[in-house]
Amino acid sequence: MSERSLTDRVLDYIISNPGAAVKEICRELGLSPRLVNKIIRRLKAFGYIEKVGSGYRASSRRIELTNFSRSVEEAVSGDRVRSERVEVERALSNELMEVGERVKALESRVSELSRLVKSLHLELESVKKYLATYRQSSNSKESKSVMEYVEASTLYGEKLQSLIYSGKLIKVGNIVVDAEFYRLFIGKFPIKLREVDELSNEERTLLEALKETGEVYLYAGKEYRLVNLREP
């Protein structure tokens, strides 16, 4: 430890403990009497301390310098704190501005996505309606294998006769039947009487029409048989 720092320690102790004697200073600071006496003589020479009783105290000059020094330190410290606070506030303000800009950008993006979702929802509903209409149309025009002649005439119009002549449709009594459906049904004969309930509605309609036209008859009360195999 340098002699200068030892001088400061001795001076600080005397300022904090007015009337401190050499022996007390040596004991509290762990210094030799020879060194403490040397430091005290120097402090007295500069007018920093003065003799009081058997000890020493800080002179009025030293107290004034100390107070001035503390005032300067406090002022510098206060300016530094204020400067640091200003810097922190400025940094926080910049961060808040950046966060605000990001929030605005996100809000704008969310708004765009919301409009896109609404647009897609409308398109989806439109597609659903179209599919529902298409299925209904398909069911009424394509999936129906057996129709009343009047219904077929309304559906196909002038094309009905050409479809019948070309063999794509077969007229049985008052109904019109899809040719492929007719072939598959004919292939099921003979049909046991107990199997009639297992037929589909269209198959039973065709069976009734064939019975009315005399193309099918009940044999021995047990099964339906064909009279003549119609070539569609």
Legacy VTK file of the C-alpha trace (Angstrom):
# vtk DataFile Version 3.0
C-alpha trace
ASCII
DATASET POLYDATA
POINTS 232 float
0.000 0.000 0.000
1.450 3.463 -0.955
2.277 6.179 1.563
-0.290 8.471 -0.042
-3.110 6.021 0.504
-1.980 5.593 4.131
-2.140 9.363 4.555
-5.718 9.362 3.256
-6.664 6.589 5.672
-5.239 8.437 8.649
-6.897 11.691 7.592
-10.269 10.000 7.020
-10.077 8.343 10.437
-9.300 11.658 12.179
-12.192 13.367 10.290
-14.579 10.612 11.369
-13.174 10.422 14.927
-12.301 13.948 16.181
-9.819 13.864 19.099
-8.332 10.521 18.069
-4.890 9.951 19.600
-1.872 8.383 17.890
-2.211 5.157 19.885
-5.884 4.817 18.851
-5.067 5.484 15.223
-2.297 2.889 15.274
-4.595 0.309 16.835
-7.568 0.895 14.523
-5.594 1.153 11.297
-2.894 -1.390 12.152
-0.015 1.064 11.609
3.199 1.644 13.540
3.492 4.725 15.838
6.524 5.903 13.850
4.548 5.893 10.557
1.436 7.500 12.093
3.512 10.293 13.689
5.184 10.957 10.333
1.804 11.211 8.581
0.356 13.449 11.301
3.316 15.868 11.054
2.698 16.137 7.318
-1.043 16.711 7.749
-0.403 19.387 10.350
2.130 21.065 8.026
-0.473 21.336 5.290
-3.056 22.599 7.771
-5.394 19.622 7.360
-5.475 18.697 11.079
-4.873 20.419 14.388
-4.000 19.362 17.916
-6.867 19.011 20.369
-6.140 17.689 23.864
-4.119 14.492 23.549
-5.377 13.814 20.028
-6.109 15.424 16.687
-9.073 16.673 14.678
-9.651 17.976 11.149
-9.026 21.692 10.713
-11.717 24.043 9.425
-9.833 24.283 6.122
-9.953 20.535 5.652
-13.663 20.400 6.504
-14.380 23.071 3.902
-12.393 21.167 1.276
-14.103 17.923 2.203
-17.568 19.441 1.980
-16.721 21.044 -1.339
-15.349 17.775 -2.643
-18.485 15.927 -1.541
-20.704 18.557 -3.189
-18.795 18.162 -6.430
-18.981 14.361 -6.221
-22.718 14.470 -5.496
-23.313 16.872 -8.381
-21.275 14.719 -10.756
-22.999 11.606 -9.478
-26.436 13.241 -9.871
-25.638 14.322 -13.434
-24.418 10.830 -14.231
-27.581 9.275 -12.797
-29.772 11.711 -14.710
-27.786 11.075 -17.877
-28.106 7.326 -17.427
-31.830 7.702 -16.741
-32.247 9.764 -19.909
-30.368 7.129 -21.902
-32.507 4.353 -20.446
-35.712 6.293 -21.137
-34.559 7.013 -24.679
-33.720 3.326 -25.254
-37.082 2.254 -23.829
-38.865 4.811 -25.987
-37.115 3.495 -29.096
-37.996 -0.082 -28.162
-41.621 0.902 -27.561
-41.728 2.582 -30.967
-40.301 -0.539 -32.597
-42.795 -2.741 -30.747
-45.616 -0.408 -31.785
-44.552 -0.602 -35.429
-44.376 -4.406 -35.225
-47.828 -4.534 -33.642
-49.227 -2.330 -36.418
-47.595 -4.567 -39.042
-49.063 -7.653 -37.366
-52.499 -6.030 -37.150
-52.316 -5.204 -40.851
-51.260 -8.770 -41.667
-54.026 -10.221 -39.477
-56.541 -7.974 -41.222
-55.326 -9.200 -44.624
-55.515 -12.818 -43.480
-59.000 -12.217 -42.100
-60.159 -10.841 -45.467
-58.512 -13.797 -47.216
-60.227 -16.285 -44.899
-63.597 -14.616 -45.502
-63.009 -14.726 -49.253
-62.039 -18.406 -49.098
-65.079 -19.128 -46.937
-67.364 -17.516 -49.520
-65.699 -19.476 -52.308
-66.039 -22.687 -50.295
-69.740 -22.068 -49.722
-70.149 -21.391 -53.438
-68.383 -24.672 -54.280
-70.548 -26.551 -51.779
-73.715 -25.147 -53.339
-72.474 -26.018 -56.808
-71.630 -29.595 -55.768
-75.005 -30.003 -54.081
-76.758 -28.780 -57.229
-74.563 -30.977 -59.417
-75.221 -34.079 -57.321
-78.926 -33.416 -57.311
-78.863 -32.974 -61.062
-76.736 -36.102 -61.501
-79.017 -38.146 -59.303
-82.102 -37.036 -61.214
-80.609 -37.413 -64.701
-77.983 -40.135 -64.575
-78.326 -42.302 -61.499
-82.011 -43.093 -62.021
-82.200 -46.393 -63.931
-86.009 -46.791 -63.975
-88.407 -43.939 -64.794
-91.990 -43.440 -65.757
-92.291 -42.813 -69.495
-93.722 -39.333 -68.851
-90.811 -38.501 -66.560
-88.301 -39.744 -69.138
-90.018 -37.745 -71.864
-89.747 -34.587 -69.751
-86.096 -35.275 -68.949
-84.821 -36.271 -72.421
-87.332 -34.521 -74.636
-86.932 -35.270 -78.361
-83.865 -37.437 -77.656
-85.962 -40.072 -75.865
-87.031 -41.973 -78.987
-83.547 -42.026 -80.426
-82.219 -43.392 -77.109
-84.856 -46.132 -77.221
-84.151 -46.962 -80.887
-80.398 -47.094 -80.232
-80.943 -49.546 -77.373
-79.578 -47.303 -74.643
-83.028 -47.174 -73.040
-85.699 -49.920 -73.060
-89.415 -49.232 -72.835
-91.344 -51.785 -70.731
-95.022 -50.923 -70.525
-95.258 -47.445 -69.007
-91.639 -47.286 -67.793
-88.275 -46.649 -69.407
-85.279 -48.641 -68.187
-81.542 -48.188 -68.633
-80.330 -50.994 -70.945
-77.476 -52.133 -68.716
-79.753 -52.171 -65.662
-82.255 -54.236 -67.695
-79.605 -56.803 -68.703
-78.390 -57.208 -65.129
-81.925 -57.671 -63.868
-82.815 -60.249 -66.556
-79.739 -62.181 -65.531
-81.287 -62.764 -62.076
-84.139 -64.942 -63.430
-85.617 -67.186 -62.306
-86.354 -65.173 -59.151
-87.697 -67.040 -56.164
-90.840 -65.617 -54.651
-89.111 -65.261 -51.306
-86.347 -63.205 -52.974
-88.692 -60.456 -54.221
-88.476 -58.556 -50.936
-84.712 -58.420 -51.325
-84.967 -56.547 -54.656
-84.413 -52.814 -54.836
-87.322 -50.454 -55.467
-86.286 -50.013 -59.124
-85.993 -53.778 -59.589
-89.455 -54.358 -58.138
-90.854 -51.635 -60.415
-89.317 -53.346 -63.432
-90.622 -56.746 -62.275
-94.171 -55.370 -62.017
-93.885 -53.831 -65.492
-92.675 -57.156 -66.963
-95.596 -58.948 -65.284
-98.086 -56.431 -66.733
-96.640 -56.854 -70.243
-96.764 -60.669 -69.898
-93.038 -61.144 -70.194
-92.795 -62.701 -66.713
-95.046 -65.272 -65.055
-95.196 -66.987 -61.671
-94.276 -70.665 -61.975
-95.849 -73.132 -59.481
-96.346 -70.310 -57.048
-92.622 -70.479 -56.205
-90.609 -68.393 -58.682
-90.859 -65.868 -61.492
-89.750 -66.924 -64.944
-89.319 -65.101 -68.230
-91.660 -65.889 -71.144
-89.336 -64.556 -73.819
-85.865 -63.103 -73.383
-86.033 -59.630 -74.876
-83.001 -58.554 -76.794
-82.487 -54.875 -75.940
LINES 1 233
232 0 1 2 3 4 5 6 7 8 9 10 11 12 13 14 15 16 17 18 19 20 21 22 23 24 25 26 27 28 29 30 31 32 33 34 35 36 37 38 39 40 41 42 43 44 45 46 47 48 49 50 51 52 53 54 55 56 57 58 59 60 61 62 63 64 65 66 67 68 69 70 71 72 73 74 75 76 77 78 79 80 81 82 83 84 85 86 87 88 89 90 91 92 93 94 95 96 97 98 99 100 101 102 103 104 105 106 107 108 109 110 111 112 113 114 115 116 117 118 119 120 121 122 123 124 125 126 127 128 129 130 131 132 133 134 135 136 137 138 139 140 141 142 143 144 145 146 147 148 149 150 151 152 153 154 155 156 157 158 159 160 161 162 163 164 165 166 167 168 169 170 171 172 173 174 175 176 177 178 179 180 181 182 183 184 185 186 187 188 189 190 191 192 193 194 195 196 197 198 199 200 201 202 203 204 205 206 207 208 209 210 211 212 213 214 215 216 217 218 219 220 221 222 223 224 225 226 227 228 229 230 231
